[in-house]
C-alpha cells in the first residue's frame, strides 16, 4: 500500500529492498534487531502482499470518523 504520489519505479525499488532484506547480511541484522525489539520470532521478514490484503483497512478507513482519517 503506497501513496498515489509515489512513482512506480520508486515503489518497486522499496518493495524489492524489503522483500530481499532476508537475503542480505546487513538486512538480516536489521530484521533480527527489529524482531528482538518487538518480540517476533527469529527469521521474521517481509512477504509480498496484494491489494486484497488491505481490504479490511480500506473499509475501516472509509467508515472511520473524519477525525481519525
GIMOJO-V752258 format. One record per pair of residues at least 6 apart in sequence whose C-alpha atoms are under 8 Angstrom apart, sorted by sequence separation. I is the first residue (numbers start at 1). GAP is how many residues later the second one is. D is the distance in whole Angstrom. If there is no record, write none. Layout:
<<I	GAP	D> <I	GAP	D>>
//
This chain:
<<21	6	4> <22	6	5> <35	6	7> <36	6	8> <20	7	8> <21	7	6> <35	7	7> <61	8	7> <2	9	7> <22	9	7> <35	9	7> <21	10	8> <32	10	7> <32	11	7> <31	12	8> <32	12	8> <31	13	7> <31	14	7> <22	21	8> <22	23	6> <21	24	8> <21	25	8> <19	26	8> <19	27	5> <18	28	6> <19	28	6> <19	29	7> <1	50	7> <1	53	8>>
//
